[in-house]
Amino acid sequence: MSALALLAALWAGALPAESLRVATYGAALSREGPGLLLRDIREGEAQARAAARVVAEAAPDILLLTDFDYDWEGRALDAFAGLVAEAGHPLPHRFALRPNAGMATERDLDGDGRRGEADDAQGWGRFAGDGGLALLSRHPIDAEGARDFSDLLWRDLPGSRAAEAGLTEAARGVQRLSSTGHWAVEVRPAGAAPLTLLAFAATPPVFDGPEDRNGRRNADEIRFWRLFLDGAFGPAPDGRFVLLGNANLDPVDGEGRHAAIRALLTDPRLQDPRPESAGARAAADAAHAGDPALDTADWDGPGNLRVHYVLPSADWRVTGAGVLWPEAGAPAEAAAAAGPHRLVWVDLAAARGAPP
């Protein structure tokens, strides 16, 4: 057993047989052009192999990848799943939809007088599919029944901040809320009740100007889920669910409208298992106010922040949680080689007295 695998096992403790491990990981599997990710995976590029090793060591039953390049036939996702299987953890079921990232609008969304640039796409992207979402699972995914809210216009979100974000009227007429995507997808574990995954990745609340376009959009992308659970976009899940992904927002530190993520973390329909790691605690930023053990991204500029979340519905029993961020040493080198983001996992079981 590798040192990273041993650490993952120790952090997880004794995993009950009925538990389900759900994880999210910003694996930095995005490249500068279409087809390059598939090329890199096939050529055995070190970063892609390191990301696959991290996934295999964490051994999730269900994994949401963020920042993963989308292609129509899913070849890159199949190839990456092959790397994970080679590392010892098969995840045979896969799902992805075309993201808003890189989707052309033919509008000058950022108001710089030019069209067709990365900032003019529905979500920042150098090409169609740049940095999308992808699901890998040990259990069947109901692809046909998936609900995709990614075409919702930002201005049509109840209480939208779009009118205050410096967008022209023409831009507001085409700008979608989702910078990447918002999905509700059902997974069907054998011998257990189905669960719904509420998956997303929000824009960073930076790289804009005093109008705070990205900060406002980030807050609304997060707030979407509370409205969804209120029934604003059709029926909310009628069974257990898990909300997960990259909110790109820390509850306390860094830039952004922190109240948006704090409201989600304290919503009574959800629970926050507060996954943590010794590695993040050891790498704490002295100037930050939040608990460093909860951080999930190792950044130089803004410092380490908690931006990735796995939030089960209140009717789950949490049996374990953690962030795969080893302390300094050889295992840390392997994790760092995969990129600045750390895999977040939560182990779940049916609440006592509830059906499996």
Sequence and secondary structure as in RCSB ss.txt:
>XXXX:A:sequence
MSALALLAALWAGALPAESLRVATYGAALSREGPGLLLRDIREGEAQARAAARVVAEAAPDILLLTDFDYDWEGR
ALDAFAGLVAEAGHPLPHRFALRPNAGMATERDLDGDGRRGEADDAQGWGRFAGDGGLALLSRHPIDAEGARDFS
DLLWRDLPGSRAAEAGLTEAARGVQRLSSTGHWAVEVRPAGAAPLTLLAFAATPPVFDGPEDRNGRRNADEIRFW
RLFLDGAFGPAPDGRFVLLGNANLDPVDGEGRHAAIRALLTDPRLQDPRPESAGARAAADAAHAGDPALDTADWD
GPGNLRVHYVLPSADWRVTGAGVLWPEAGAPAEAAAAAGPHRLVWVDLAAARGAPP
>XXXX:A:secstr
  HHHHHHHHHH S  TT EEEEEEEEEE  SSTTHHHHHHHTT HHHHHHHHHHHHH  SEEEEEEE   TT H
HHHHHHHHHHHTT    EEE    SBT   SS TT SS  SSGGGSSBS SSTTTTEEEEEESS B STT EE T
T BGGGSTT  GGGTT  HHHHTT BS SSEEEEEEE  TTS  EEEEEEE   S SS TT HHHHHHHHHHHHH
HHHHTTTTS   SS EEEEEE    SSSSSS HHHHHHHHT TTB       HHHHHT  TT  S GGG  B  S
SS SB  EEEEEBTTEEEEEEEE    TTHHHHHHHHT SB  EEEEEEE TTS  
